[in-house]
């Protein structure tokens, strides 16, 4: 999810499409939050680990 967010950020920046930029930021932030929760040992969406 983080990688997809970064890809959308780059595409949005290069093409000037603000919707891709916004979606990329949202995906990157959600991915980072899930990654942090998973690394702290919290079960995320029924999983013990979230990559």
CHARMM internal coordinates of N, CA and C (Angstrom, degrees):
IC EDIT
DIST 1 N 1 CA 1.4434
DIST 1 CA 1 C 1.5291
ANGL 1 N 1 CA 1 C 109.74
DIST 1 C 2 N 1.3158
ANGL 1 CA 1 C 2 N 115.97
DIHE 1 N 1 CA 1 C 2 N -37.54
DIST 2 N 2 CA 1.4571
ANGL 1 C 2 N 2 CA 119.68
DIHE 1 CA 1 C 2 N 2 CA 178.19
DIST 2 CA 2 C 1.5240
ANGL 2 N 2 CA 2 C 110.22
DIHE 1 C 2 N 2 CA 2 C -66.36
DIST 2 C 3 N 1.3329
ANGL 2 CA 2 C 3 N 116.34
DIHE 2 N 2 CA 2 C 3 N -42.85
DIST 3 N 3 CA 1.4612
ANGL 2 C 3 N 3 CA 120.82
DIHE 2 CA 2 C 3 N 3 CA -179.65
DIST 3 CA 3 C 1.5299
ANGL 3 N 3 CA 3 C 110.51
DIHE 2 C 3 N 3 CA 3 C -64.03
DIST 3 C 4 N 1.3144
ANGL 3 CA 3 C 4 N 117.46
DIHE 3 N 3 CA 3 C 4 N -43.50
DIST 4 N 4 CA 1.4609
ANGL 3 C 4 N 4 CA 120.81
DIHE 3 CA 3 C 4 N 4 CA 177.48
DIST 4 CA 4 C 1.5270
ANGL 4 N 4 CA 4 C 110.87
DIHE 3 C 4 N 4 CA 4 C -61.90
DIST 4 C 5 N 1.3153
ANGL 4 CA 4 C 5 N 117.45
DIHE 4 N 4 CA 4 C 5 N -39.83
DIST 5 N 5 CA 1.4641
ANGL 4 C 5 N 5 CA 121.28
DIHE 4 CA 4 C 5 N 5 CA 177.22
DIST 5 CA 5 C 1.5169
ANGL 5 N 5 CA 5 C 111.90
DIHE 4 C 5 N 5 CA 5 C -62.45
DIST 5 C 6 N 1.3325
ANGL 5 CA 5 C 6 N 116.52
DIHE 5 N 5 CA 5 C 6 N -42.15
DIST 6 N 6 CA 1.4712
ANGL 5 C 6 N 6 CA 120.22
DIHE 5 CA 5 C 6 N 6 CA 179.22
DIST 6 CA 6 C 1.5217
ANGL 6 N 6 CA 6 C 110.75
DIHE 5 C 6 N 6 CA 6 C -67.02
DIST 6 C 7 N 1.3371
ANGL 6 CA 6 C 7 N 117.05
DIHE 6 N 6 CA 6 C 7 N -40.17
DIST 7 N 7 CA 1.4666
ANGL 6 C 7 N 7 CA 120.35
DIHE 6 CA 6 C 7 N 7 CA 177.86
DIST 7 CA 7 C 1.5225
ANGL 7 N 7 CA 7 C 110.62
DIHE 6 C 7 N 7 CA 7 C -61.89
DIST 7 C 8 N 1.3310
ANGL 7 CA 7 C 8 N 117.11
DIHE 7 N 7 CA 7 C 8 N -44.09
DIST 8 N 8 CA 1.4629
ANGL 7 C 8 N 8 CA 120.21
DIHE 7 CA 7 C 8 N 8 CA 178.44
DIST 8 CA 8 C 1.5221
ANGL 8 N 8 CA 8 C 111.90
DIHE 7 C 8 N 8 CA 8 C -65.99
DIST 8 C 9 N 1.3352
ANGL 8 CA 8 C 9 N 117.05
DIHE 8 N 8 CA 8 C 9 N -34.92
DIST 9 N 9 CA 1.4583
ANGL 8 C 9 N 9 CA 119.83
DIHE 8 CA 8 C 9 N 9 CA 176.06
DIST 9 CA 9 C 1.5249
ANGL 9 N 9 CA 9 C 111.14
DIHE 8 C 9 N 9 CA 9 C -61.93
DIST 9 C 10 N 1.3180
ANGL 9 CA 9 C 10 N 116.36
DIHE 9 N 9 CA 9 C 10 N -44.89
DIST 10 N 10 CA 1.4631
ANGL 9 C 10 N 10 CA 120.83
DIHE 9 CA 9 C 10 N 10 CA -179.06
DIST 10 CA 10 C 1.5263
ANGL 10 N 10 CA 10 C 110.61
DIHE 9 C 10 N 10 CA 10 C -65.94
DIST 10 C 11 N 1.3350
ANGL 10 CA 10 C 11 N 116.91
DIHE 10 N 10 CA 10 C 11 N -46.05
DIST 11 N 11 CA 1.4726
ANGL 10 C 11 N 11 CA 120.22
DIHE 10 CA 10 C 11 N 11 CA 179.51
DIST 11 CA 11 C 1.5307
ANGL 11 N 11 CA 11 C 110.29
DIHE 10 C 11 N 11 CA 11 C -63.00
DIST 11 C 12 N 1.3116
ANGL 11 CA 11 C 12 N 116.89
DIHE 11 N 11 CA 11 C 12 N -42.93
DIST 12 N 12 CA 1.4596
ANGL 11 C 12 N 12 CA 120.31
DIHE 11 CA 11 C 12 N 12 CA 178.63
DIST 12 CA 12 C 1.5176
ANGL 12 N 12 CA 12 C 112.45
DIHE 11 C 12 N 12 CA 12 C -63.93
DIST 12 C 13 N 1.3238
ANGL 12 CA 12 C 13 N 116.68
DIHE 12 N 12 CA 12 C 13 N -36.76
DIST 13 N 13 CA 1.4583
ANGL 12 C 13 N 13 CA 120.35
DIHE 12 CA 12 C 13 N 13 CA 178.58
DIST 13 CA 13 C 1.5236
ANGL 13 N 13 CA 13 C 111.53
DIHE 12 C 13 N 13 CA 13 C -69.26
DIST 13 C 14 N 1.3330
ANGL 13 CA 13 C 14 N 116.37
DIHE 13 N 13 CA 13 C 14 N -41.96
DIST 14 N 14 CA 1.4609
ANGL 13 C 14 N 14 CA 120.41
DIHE 13 CA 13 C 14 N 14 CA -177.53
DIST 14 CA 14 C 1.5235
ANGL 14 N 14 CA 14 C 112.35
DIHE 13 C 14 N 14 CA 14 C -71.71
DIST 14 C 15 N 1.3278
ANGL 14 CA 14 C 15 N 117.60
DIHE 14 N 14 CA 14 C 15 N -36.25
DIST 15 N 15 CA 1.4619
ANGL 14 C 15 N 15 CA 120.41
DIHE 14 CA 14 C 15 N 15 CA -177.10
DIST 15 CA 15 C 1.5227
ANGL 15 N 15 CA 15 C 113.03
DIHE 14 C 15 N 15 CA 15 C -92.65
DIST 15 C 16 N 1.3140
ANGL 15 CA 15 C 16 N 117.31
DIHE 15 N 15 CA 15 C 16 N -16.27
DIST 16 N 16 CA 1.4549
ANGL 15 C 16 N 16 CA 120.14
DIHE 15 CA 15 C 16 N 16 CA 179.99
DIST 16 CA 16 C 1.5224
ANGL 16 N 16 CA 16 C 113.79
DIHE 15 C 16 N 16 CA 16 C 82.77
DIST 16 C 17 N 1.3356
ANGL 16 CA 16 C 17 N 117.35
DIHE 16 N 16 CA 16 C 17 N 12.45
DIST 17 N 17 CA 1.4641
ANGL 16 C 17 N 17 CA 121.06
DIHE 16 CA 16 C 17 N 17 CA 178.29
DIST 17 CA 17 C 1.5287
ANGL 17 N 17 CA 17 C 108.85
DIHE 16 C 17 N 17 CA 17 C -85.70
DIST 17 C 18 N 1.3135
ANGL 17 CA 17 C 18 N 115.83
DIHE 17 N 17 CA 17 C 18 N 113.55
DIST 18 N 18 CA 1.4601
ANGL 17 C 18 N 18 CA 119.42
DIHE 17 CA 17 C 18 N 18 CA -175.83
DIST 18 CA 18 C 1.5223
ANGL 18 N 18 CA 18 C 112.49
DIHE 17 C 18 N 18 CA 18 C -71.76
DIST 18 C 19 N 1.3367
ANGL 18 CA 18 C 19 N 118.36
DIHE 18 N 18 CA 18 C 19 N -25.05
DIST 19 N 19 CA 1.4716
ANGL 18 C 19 N 19 CA 119.95
DIHE 18 CA 18 C 19 N 19 CA 179.98
DIST 19 CA 19 C 1.5252
ANGL 19 N 19 CA 19 C 110.53
DIHE 18 C 19 N 19 CA 19 C -67.45
DIST 19 C 20 N 1.3361
ANGL 19 CA 19 C 20 N 117.77
DIHE 19 N 19 CA 19 C 20 N -38.00
DIST 20 N 20 CA 1.4644
ANGL 19 C 20 N 20 CA 120.35
DIHE 19 CA 19 C 20 N 20 CA 176.87
DIST 20 CA 20 C 1.5171
ANGL 20 N 20 CA 20 C 110.75
DIHE 19 C 20 N 20 CA 20 C -67.51
DIST 20 C 21 N 1.3117
ANGL 20 CA 20 C 21 N 116.32
DIHE 20 N 20 CA 20 C 21 N -37.80
DIST 21 N 21 CA 1.4633
ANGL 20 C 21 N 21 CA 121.23
DIHE 20 CA 20 C 21 N 21 CA 177.86
DIST 21 CA 21 C 1.5298
ANGL 21 N 21 CA 21 C 110.02
DIHE 20 C 21 N 21 CA 21 C -61.86
DIST 21 C 22 N 1.3310
ANGL 21 CA 21 C 22 N 117.09
DIHE 21 N 21 CA 21 C 22 N -44.94
DIST 22 N 22 CA 1.4603
ANGL 21 C 22 N 22 CA 121.70
DIHE 21 CA 21 C 22 N 22 CA -179.15
DIST 22 CA 22 C 1.5228
ANGL 22 N 22 CA 22 C 111.56
DIHE 21 C 22 N 22 CA 22 C -66.13
DIST 22 C 23 N 1.3225
ANGL 22 CA 22 C 23 N 116.92
DIHE 22 N 22 CA 22 C 23 N -45.72
DIST 23 N 23 CA 1.4622
ANGL 22 C 23 N 23 CA 120.36
DIHE 22 CA 22 C 23 N 23 CA 179.46
DIST 23 CA 23 C 1.5319
ANGL 23 N 23 CA 23 C 110.50
DIHE 22 C 23 N 23 CA 23 C -64.26
DIST 23 C 24 N 1.3158
ANGL 23 CA 23 C 24 N 117.11
DIHE 23 N 23 CA 23 C 24 N -38.10
DIST 24 N 24 CA 1.4661
ANGL 23 C 24 N 24 CA 121.05
DIHE 23 CA 23 C 24 N 24 CA 177.66
DIST 24 CA 24 C 1.5107
ANGL 24 N 24 CA 24 C 112.17
DIHE 23 C 24 N 24 CA 24 C -62.46
DIST 24 C 25 N 1.3237
ANGL 24 CA 24 C 25 N 117.24
DIHE 24 N 24 CA 24 C 25 N -42.76
DIST 25 N 25 CA 1.4684
ANGL 24 C 25 N 25 CA 120.46
DIHE 24 CA 24 C 25 N 25 CA 178.17
DIST 25 CA 25 C 1.5236
ANGL 25 N 25 CA 25 C 110.51
DIHE 24 C 25 N 25 CA 25 C -63.51
DIST 25 C 26 N 1.3278
ANGL 25 CA 25 C 26 N 116.39
DIHE 25 N 25 CA 25 C 26 N -44.36
DIST 26 N 26 CA 1.4665
ANGL 25 C 26 N 26 CA 120.38
DIHE 25 CA 25 C 26 N 26 CA -179.25
DIST 26 CA 26 C 1.5219
ANGL 26 N 26 CA 26 C 110.90
DIHE 25 C 26 N 26 CA 26 C -62.16
DIST 26 C 27 N 1.3311
ANGL 26 CA 26 C 27 N 117.59
DIHE 26 N 26 CA 26 C 27 N -45.90
DIST 27 N 27 CA 1.4621
ANGL 26 C 27 N 27 CA 120.76
DIHE 26 CA 26 C 27 N 27 CA -179.79
DIST 27 CA 27 C 1.5232
ANGL 27 N 27 CA 27 C 111.81
DIHE 26 C 27 N 27 CA 27 C -64.82
DIST 27 C 28 N 1.3141
ANGL 27 CA 27 C 28 N 117.16
DIHE 27 N 27 CA 27 C 28 N -40.85
DIST 28 N 28 CA 1.4649
ANGL 27 C 28 N 28 CA 120.28
DIHE 27 CA 27 C 28 N 28 CA 179.81
DIST 28 CA 28 C 1.5337
ANGL 28 N 28 CA 28 C 110.93
DIHE 27 C 28 N 28 CA 28 C -64.87
DIST 28 C 29 N 1.3187
ANGL 28 CA 28 C 29 N 117.61
DIHE 28 N 28 CA 28 C 29 N -40.97
DIST 29 N 29 CA 1.4643
ANGL 28 C 29 N 29 CA 120.75
DIHE 28 CA 28 C 29 N 29 CA 179.89
DIST 29 CA 29 C 1.5293
ANGL 29 N 29 CA 29 C 110.99
DIHE 28 C 29 N 29 CA 29 C -67.95
DIST 29 C 30 N 1.3274
ANGL 29 CA 29 C 30 N 117.06
DIHE 29 N 29 CA 29 C 30 N -45.31
DIST 30 N 30 CA 1.4668
ANGL 29 C 30 N 30 CA 119.92
DIHE 29 CA 29 C 30 N 30 CA 178.47
DIST 30 CA 30 C 1.5261
ANGL 30 N 30 CA 30 C 110.72
DIHE 29 C 30 N 30 CA 30 C -62.64
DIST 30 C 31 N 1.3239
ANGL 30 CA 30 C 31 N 117.05
DIHE 30 N 30 CA 30 C 31 N -42.30
DIST 31 N 31 CA 1.4589
ANGL 30 C 31 N 31 CA 120.14
DIHE 30 CA 30 C 31 N 31 CA 177.53
DIST 31 CA 31 C 1.5143
ANGL 31 N 31 CA 31 C 112.70
DIHE 30 C 31 N 31 CA 31 C -61.89
DIST 31 C 32 N 1.3339
ANGL 31 CA 31 C 32 N 116.90
DIHE 31 N 31 CA 31 C 32 N -40.14
DIST 32 N 32 CA 1.4651
ANGL 31 C 32 N 32 CA 120.30
DIHE 31 CA 31 C 32 N 32 CA 178.55
DIST 32 CA 32 C 1.5267
ANGL 32 N 32 CA 32 C 111.11
DIHE 31 C 32 N 32 CA 32 C -66.26
DIST 32 C 33 N 1.3331
ANGL 32 CA 32 C 33 N 116.75
DIHE 32 N 32 CA 32 C 33 N -40.56
DIST 33 N 33 CA 1.4722
ANGL 32 C 33 N 33 CA 120.25
DIHE 32 CA 32 C 33 N 33 CA 178.91
DIST 33 CA 33 C 1.5262
ANGL 33 N 33 CA 33 C 110.34
DIHE 32 C 33 N 33 CA 33 C -63.76
DIST 33 C 34 N 1.3273
ANGL 33 CA 33 C 34 N 117.04
DIHE 33 N 33 CA 33 C 34 N -44.95
DIST 34 N 34 CA 1.4657
ANGL 33 C 34 N 34 CA 119.84
DIHE 33 CA 33 C 34 N 34 CA 179.28
DIST 34 CA 34 C 1.5204
ANGL 34 N 34 CA 34 C 111.52
DIHE 33 C 34 N 34 CA 34 C -65.16
DIST 34 C 35 N 1.3223
ANGL 34 CA 34 C 35 N 116.83
DIHE 34 N 34 CA 34 C 35 N -36.62
DIST 35 N 35 CA 1.4557
ANGL 34 C 35 N 35 CA 120.80
DIHE 34 CA 34 C 35 N 35 CA 178.68
DIST 35 CA 35 C 1.5310
ANGL 35 N 35 CA 35 C 110.47
DIHE 34 C 35 N 35 CA 35 C -65.18
DIST 35 C 36 N 1.3163
ANGL 35 CA 35 C 36 N 117.03
DIHE 35 N 35 CA 35 C 36 N -43.86
DIST 36 N 36 CA 1.4689
ANGL 35 C 36 N 36 CA 120.98
DIHE 35 CA 35 C 36 N 36 CA 179.30
DIST 36 CA 36 C 1.5214
ANGL 36 N 36 CA 36 C 110.73
DIHE 35 C 36 N 36 CA 36 C -64.68
DIST 36 C 37 N 1.3316
ANGL 36 CA 36 C 37 N 117.50
DIHE 36 N 36 CA 36 C 37 N -44.99
DIST 37 N 37 CA 1.4693
ANGL 36 C 37 N 37 CA 120.13
DIHE 36 CA 36 C 37 N 37 CA 178.85
DIST 37 CA 37 C 1.5250
ANGL 37 N 37 CA 37 C 111.25
DIHE 36 C 37 N 37 CA 37 C -62.17
DIST 37 C 38 N 1.3251
ANGL 37 CA 37 C 38 N 116.75
DIHE 37 N 37 CA 37 C 38 N -41.40
DIST 38 N 38 CA 1.4569
ANGL 37 C 38 N 38 CA 119.89
DIHE 37 CA 37 C 38 N 38 CA 179.23
DIST 38 CA 38 C 1.5130
ANGL 38 N 38 CA 38 C 112.68
DIHE 37 C 38 N 38 CA 38 C -66.62
DIST 38 C 39 N 1.3196
ANGL 38 CA 38 C 39 N 117.60
DIHE 38 N 38 CA 38 C 39 N -36.68
DIST 39 N 39 CA 1.4627
ANGL 38 C 39 N 39 CA 120.05
DIHE 38 CA 38 C 39 N 39 CA -179.35
DIST 39 CA 39 C 1.5270
ANGL 39 N 39 CA 39 C 111.96
DIHE 38 C 39 N 39 CA 39 C -74.39
DIST 39 C 40 N 1.3362
ANGL 39 CA 39 C 40 N 116.79
DIHE 39 N 39 CA 39 C 40 N -21.16
DIST 40 N 40 CA 1.4557
ANGL 39 C 40 N 40 CA 120.14
DIHE 39 CA 39 C 40 N 40 CA 177.84
DIST 40 CA 40 C 1.5268
ANGL 40 N 40 CA 40 C 111.80
DIHE 39 C 40 N 40 CA 40 C -82.88
DIST 40 C 41 N 1.3190
ANGL 40 CA 40 C 41 N 117.83
DIHE 40 N 40 CA 40 C 41 N -4.47
DIST 41 N 41 CA 1.4530
ANGL 40 C 41 N 41 CA 120.40
DIHE 40 CA 40 C 41 N 41 CA 177.21
DIST 41 CA 41 C 1.5126
ANGL 41 N 41 CA 41 C 114.44
DIHE 40 C 41 N 41 CA 41 C 98.30
DIST 41 C 42 N 1.3263
ANGL 41 CA 41 C 42 N 118.10
DIHE 41 N 41 CA 41 C 42 N -0.47
DIST 42 N 42 CA 1.4538
ANGL 41 C 42 N 42 CA 120.98
DIHE 41 CA 41 C 42 N 42 CA 177.46
DIST 42 CA 42 C 1.5229
ANGL 42 N 42 CA 42 C 109.82
DIHE 41 C 42 N 42 CA 42 C -76.91
DIST 42 C 43 N 1.3140
ANGL 42 CA 42 C 43 N 116.40
DIHE 42 N 42 CA 42 C 43 N 140.76
DIST 43 N 43 CA 1.4570
ANGL 42 C 43 N 43 CA 120.36
DIHE 42 CA 42 C 43 N 43 CA 175.85
DIST 43 CA 43 C 1.5290
ANGL 43 N 43 CA 43 C 108.44
DIHE 42 C 43 N 43 CA 43 C -74.16
DIST 43 C 44 N 1.3245
ANGL 43 CA 43 C 44 N 115.71
DIHE 43 N 43 CA 43 C 44 N 126.69
DIST 44 N 44 CA 1.4574
ANGL 43 C 44 N 44 CA 121.59
DIHE 43 CA 43 C 44 N 44 CA -179.05
DIST 44 CA 44 C 1.5162
ANGL 44 N 44 CA 44 C 107.50
DIHE 43 C 44 N 44 CA 44 C -113.85
DIST 44 C 45 N 1.3170
ANGL 44 CA 44 C 45 N 117.49
DIHE 44 N 44 CA 44 C 45 N 117.35
DIST 45 N 45 CA 1.4677
ANGL 44 C 45 N 45 CA 124.10
DIHE 44 CA 44 C 45 N 45 CA 179.60
DIST 45 CA 45 C 1.5329
ANGL 45 N 45 CA 45 C 111.16
DIHE 44 C 45 N 45 CA 45 C 55.03
DIST 45 C 46 N 1.3183
ANGL 45 CA 45 C 46 N 116.18
DIHE 45 N 45 CA 45 C 46 N 40.10
DIST 46 N 46 CA 1.4473
ANGL 45 C 46 N 46 CA 120.63
DIHE 45 CA 45 C 46 N 46 CA 177.33
DIST 46 CA 46 C 1.5110
ANGL 46 N 46 CA 46 C 114.59
DIHE 45 C 46 N 46 CA 46 C 81.56
DIST 46 C 47 N 1.3218
ANGL 46 CA 46 C 47 N 117.82
DIHE 46 N 46 CA 46 C 47 N 4.13
DIST 47 N 47 CA 1.4705
ANGL 46 C 47 N 47 CA 121.30
DIHE 46 CA 46 C 47 N 47 CA 179.50
DIST 47 CA 47 C 1.5054
ANGL 47 N 47 CA 47 C 109.76
DIHE 46 C 47 N 47 CA 47 C -110.47
DIST 47 C 48 N 1.2880
ANGL 47 CA 47 C 48 N 115.03
DIHE 47 N 47 CA 47 C 48 N 147.95
DIST 48 N 48 CA 1.4575
ANGL 47 C 48 N 48 CA 120.25
DIHE 47 CA 47 C 48 N 48 CA 176.80
DIST 48 CA 48 C 1.5232
ANGL 48 N 48 CA 48 C 111.13
DIHE 47 C 48 N 48 CA 48 C -77.61
DIST 48 C 49 N 1.3449
ANGL 48 CA 48 C 49 N 116.60
DIHE 48 N 48 CA 48 C 49 N -31.45
DIST 49 N 49 CA 1.4673
ANGL 48 C 49 N 49 CA 121.85
DIHE 48 CA 48 C 49 N 49 CA -179.53
DIST 49 CA 49 C 1.5087
ANGL 49 N 49 CA 49 C 109.39
DIHE 48 C 49 N 49 CA 49 C -122.16
DIST 49 C 50 N 1.3032
ANGL 49 CA 49 C 50 N 116.10
DIHE 49 N 49 CA 49 C 50 N 148.93
DIST 50 N 50 CA 1.4637
ANGL 49 C 50 N 50 CA 120.73
DIHE 49 CA 49 C 50 N 50 CA 171.72
DIST 50 CA 50 C 1.5125
ANGL 50 N 50 CA 50 C 107.34
DIHE 49 C 50 N 50 CA 50 C -132.76
DIST 50 C 51 N 1.3148
ANGL 50 CA 50 C 51 N 116.23
DIHE 50 N 50 CA 50 C 51 N 123.12
DIST 51 N 51 CA 1.4655
ANGL 50 C 51 N 51 CA 119.76
DIHE 50 CA 50 C 51 N 51 CA -177.94
DIST 51 CA 51 C 1.4729
ANGL 51 N 51 CA 51 C 110.10
DIHE 50 C 51 N 51 CA 51 C -100.80
END
COOR INIT
IC SEED 1 N 1 CA 1 C
IC BUILD
